C-alpha cells in the first residue's frame, strides 16, 4: 500500500482536471464570509519539484501542466477563466523561473486559497510523504489553521463532520492502487453524507479498464439519486499514444498501463460548475491531446 508516490505523477493531465476543479470550487465557496472546513483525505507531500528525479523519471508533467502553460502563452488563444485561475496559482510558485519547477499539490492549492477564518485538515499515511508534508506545513507557519493527521482519511473524515460553521469542501482522491479503494470511497461518502449531507464532496478517480472503476462511476450517481443530492461530473481523456505508454513503463512500476483518462465527481457542486467545465475542457483537451480517443464529458443531475 506504500508503493504509490504522487511525485511521479505531479502535474499530469489528471492533476490538471483535479486541481482546475479544486481552484474553481474554493473560489466559489470563498464568496461567503463564513469559515470553511477543507479536508483532503489523501494529501501526499503537498509541494513537488518538477525538475528533480521522481517527476523527470515519468515526464508526465511535461505532457500536463507544462503543455497547458505553453498553450496559454500562445498569442491569439483566449484562455477560459477557470484555466487561467489555475495557471495563475501554479505560476505563483514559479516566479522568477522561465520553466515550471514547482507544482502545488492539493494541500498547497487549498492553503494558498485559505482565508483567516478557514481550516485545513490533511490526512496522509505514507511514511515518506507524511514526513515531507509535515515539514512543508511547518515551514508555512500557519499554526493550528492547518492540521496534518497521519491516519487513514477514509475513516478519519467522519470525526470532522459536521463542521461548526456547517460549510465544508472535502477532496477524496486515493491512488486506487488497491482495488479496495473503490469501495472505501463509497463507504466514506455514505458516512460523511449521513453526518453532513450539505457539504461539497469532490471525488477523483481514474477511468481505466477495470470493473471497479466503471462500477464506481455508476454507484456515485446512484448514491446521489438515493440521497437526493445534486451532482456534477467531468471526465477528461487525452487519448492514447505508444510514446506515453513507454514513458509510463519506466516510472519504477508506478503504472504498468498509462493513465489517459480520469474524472471528477462533485456532490453538492458549486453553482455553474458544470458550465465552467464546459467552457474550460474543450480548450484543455485540445492542449493536452495525446492521440486518438481524446475527448471530454460533462454531466450533471438530477
C-alpha positions in Angstrom: 0.0 0.0 0.0 3.0 2.3 0.3 4.3 1.8 -3.3 2.5 4.8 -4.7 4.3 8.2 -4.8 2.4 11.0 -6.4 5.7 12.8 -7.1 6.0 10.6 -10.2 2.7 12.0 -11.5 2.6 15.5 -10.2 1.3 18.0 -12.8 -0.1 15.3 -15.2 -3.4 15.6 -17.1 -5.3 14.0 -14.1 -3.8 16.7 -11.8 -4.9 19.4 -14.3 -8.5 18.3 -14.2 -8.5 17.7 -10.4 -6.8 21.0 -9.5 -8.6 23.2 -12.0 -11.8 21.9 -10.4 -10.4 22.4 -6.9 -9.5 26.0 -7.5 -12.9 26.8 -9.0 -14.7 25.2 -6.0 -12.6 27.1 -3.5 -13.0 30.4 -5.2 -16.8 29.9 -5.3 -17.1 28.9 -1.7 -14.9 31.8 -0.6 -17.7 34.2 -1.8 -19.4 33.7 1.6 -17.6 35.2 4.7 -18.5 32.2 6.9 -15.5 30.0 7.7 -14.9 26.9 5.6 -13.5 23.5 6.6 -11.4 22.0 3.8 -10.4 18.3 4.2 -8.0 16.3 1.9 -8.2 12.6 2.6 -5.1 11.6 0.7 -2.8 14.7 0.8 0.5 13.5 -0.5 3.6 15.6 0.1 1.9 18.9 -0.7 4.5 20.5 -2.9 6.5 18.9 -5.7 9.7 19.6 -7.7 9.2 19.0 -11.4 12.9 19.4 -12.1 14.0 16.5 -9.8 14.4 12.8 -10.3 10.9 11.5 -9.5 9.0 13.8 -11.8 11.6 13.7 -14.5 11.6 9.9 -14.5 8.0 9.8 -15.7 7.9 13.1 -17.6 4.1 13.3 -17.0 4.2 17.0 -16.1 5.7 17.8 -19.5 2.5 16.4 -21.1 0.3 18.0 -18.5 0.8 21.3 -16.7 3.8 22.3 -18.9 1.9 21.8 -22.1 -1.1 23.6 -20.7 1.0 26.6 -19.7 2.7 26.6 -23.2 -0.7 26.7 -24.9 -1.8 29.6 -22.7 1.2 31.6 -23.8 0.3 31.4 -27.5 -0.9 34.7 -28.8 -4.5 34.7 -30.1 -5.5 31.9 -27.8 -8.2 33.2 -25.3 -7.8 31.2 -22.1 -11.0 30.1 -20.2 -11.4 31.8 -16.8 -11.2 28.5 -14.8 -8.0 27.5 -16.6 -6.4 31.0 -16.2 -7.1 30.9 -12.4 -5.5 27.5 -12.1 -2.5 28.5 -14.1 -2.1 31.8 -12.2 -1.9 29.8 -8.9 0.7 27.4 -10.3 2.8 30.2 -11.7 2.7 31.9 -8.3 5.1 29.1 -7.1 7.4 29.6 -10.0 8.1 33.4 -10.0 11.5 34.2 -11.5 11.8 31.0 -13.4 11.3 30.5 -17.1 10.1 27.0 -16.7 7.8 25.3 -14.1 10.0 23.9 -11.3 7.5 23.7 -8.5 4.0 22.2 -8.6 1.4 22.7 -5.8 -0.5 19.6 -4.9 -4.0 19.6 -3.5 -2.9 20.7 0.0 -0.9 23.6 -1.4 -3.7 24.8 -3.6 -6.0 24.7 -0.6 -3.6 26.5 1.7 -3.0 29.2 -1.0 -6.7 30.0 -1.1 -7.3 29.6 2.6 -8.7 32.6 4.4 -8.1 33.5 8.0 -11.5 32.1 9.1 -10.9 28.7 7.3 -9.4 25.4 8.5 -7.5 22.8 6.5 -7.3 19.2 7.6 -4.8 16.9 5.9 -4.6 13.1 6.1 -1.6 11.1 4.9 -0.4 7.7 5.9 2.6 7.1 3.5 5.6 7.4 5.8 7.8 9.4 3.4 5.1 11.7 2.1 3.7 12.3 5.5 7.2 13.3 6.7 7.6 15.7 3.7 4.2 17.1 4.2 4.8 17.7 7.9 8.0 19.6 7.1 6.3 21.6 4.4 3.4 22.6 6.6 5.7 23.6 9.4 7.6 25.9 7.0 4.3 27.8 6.4 4.0 28.9 10.0 0.2 28.8 9.9 -0.2 27.3 13.3 -3.4 25.4 14.1 -5.1 26.6 10.9 -3.5 23.6 9.1 -3.5 20.2 10.8 -1.8 17.1 9.5 -3.1 13.7 10.7 -1.0 10.7 10.0 -4.1 8.5 9.8 -6.5 7.0 7.2 -8.5 9.7 5.7 -11.3 7.3 4.8 -12.0 6.7 8.5 -10.8 10.0 9.9 -13.0 12.2 7.9 -16.2 11.2 9.7 -15.0 12.8 13.0 -14.6 16.2 11.3 -18.3 16.3 10.3 -20.4 18.3 10.6 -18.1 21.3 11.0 -19.1 24.1 13.4 -19.7 26.5 10.5 -21.8 24.0 8.5 -19.6 24.6 5.5 -17.0 22.2 4.1 -15.2 21.1 1.0 -13.9 17.5 1.1 -11.5 16.1 -1.5 -11.3 12.3 -1.8 -8.6 11.2 -4.1 -6.8 7.9 -3.2 -4.4 6.3 -5.6 -6.7 3.4 -6.3 -3.6 1.2 -6.3 -5.6 -1.1 -4.0 -8.9 -2.4 -5.5 -10.5 -1.9 -2.1 -10.1 1.9 -2.5 -13.1 1.9 -4.8 -15.5 0.6 -2.2 -13.7 2.6 0.5 -14.6 5.8 -1.4 -18.3 4.8 -1.4 -18.3 3.8 2.3 -16.5 7.1 3.2 -19.1 9.1 1.4 -22.0 7.2 2.9 -20.8 8.1 6.4 -19.9 11.6 5.5 -23.2 12.4 3.9 -25.1 10.8 6.8 -23.4 13.2 9.2 -23.2 16.3 6.9 -25.4 16.0 3.8 -24.9 19.6 2.5 -21.1 19.6 2.3 -19.4 19.8 -1.1 -17.6 16.5 -1.8 -15.1 16.2 -4.7 -14.1 12.7 -5.7 -11.4 12.0 -8.2 -11.0 8.6 -9.9 -9.1 7.1 -12.8 -11.1 6.0 -15.8 -9.4 2.7 -16.6 -10.3 -0.8 -18.0 -11.1 -2.2 -14.5 -14.6 -3.2 -13.4 -14.2 -1.4 -10.2 -13.6 1.9 -12.0 -16.8 1.6 -14.1 -18.8 0.5 -11.1 -17.6 3.5 -9.1 -18.9 5.9 -11.7 -22.3 4.2 -11.7 -22.5 3.9 -8.0 -21.6 7.5 -7.3 -24.6 8.6 -9.4 -26.8 6.0 -7.7 -25.7 7.2 -4.3 -26.7 10.8 -5.2 -30.0 9.7 -6.5 -30.8 7.7 -3.4 -29.9 10.5 -1.1 -31.4 13.2 -3.4 -28.2 15.2 -3.6 -27.2 17.2 -6.8 -24.1 16.1 -8.6 -21.8 17.1 -11.5 -19.3 15.0 -13.4 -16.4 15.9 -15.6 -14.2 13.4 -17.5 -11.0 14.2 -19.4 -9.5 11.7 -21.8 -6.3 12.8 -23.6 -6.2 9.8 -25.9 -3.5 7.1 -26.2 -0.1 7.0 -27.8 2.7 4.4 -27.9 5.1 7.0 -26.6 3.1 7.8 -23.5 2.9 4.1 -22.8 6.7 3.7 -22.9 7.2 6.7 -20.6 4.8 5.3 -18.0 6.6 2.0 -18.0 9.8 3.5 -16.8 8.2 5.1 -13.8 9.6 2.4 -11.4 6.5 0.3 -11.7 4.2 3.2 -10.7 1.8 2.5 -13.6 2.1 -0.6 -15.9 -0.7 0.8 -18.0 -0.5 4.5 -18.9 -3.4 6.5 -17.5 -5.1 8.5 -20.2 -8.4 9.4 -18.6 -9.8 10.5 -15.2 -12.9 12.0 -13.8 -14.1 14.4 -11.1 -17.5 13.7 -9.4 -18.9 16.5 -7.3 -21.7 16.1 -4.8 -23.5 19.3 -4.0 -21.4 21.1 -6.6 -20.9 24.9 -6.7 -23.4 26.7 -8.8 -22.4 26.9 -12.5 -19.5 24.4 -12.1 -20.8 22.3 -15.0 -20.8 25.5 -17.2 -17.2 26.3 -16.1 -16.2 22.8 -17.1 -18.0 23.1 -20.5 -16.1 26.3 -21.1 -12.7 25.0 -20.0 -12.4 21.4 -21.0 -12.6 21.8 -24.8 -9.6 24.1 -24.5 -7.8 21.8 -22.1 -8.5 18.7 -24.2 -7.1 20.4 -27.3 -4.0 21.5 -25.4 -3.3 18.1 -23.9 -4.4 15.8 -26.7 -2.1 12.8 -27.0 -3.7 10.8 -29.8 -6.9 9.0 -30.9 -9.7 8.8 -28.4 -9.2 12.2 -26.8 -12.5 13.7 -25.5 -14.2 15.4 -22.6 -17.5 14.8 -21.0 -19.6 16.8 -18.6 -22.8 15.5 -16.9 -25.0 16.7 -14.1 -28.0 15.7 -12.2 -30.7 15.4 -11.1 
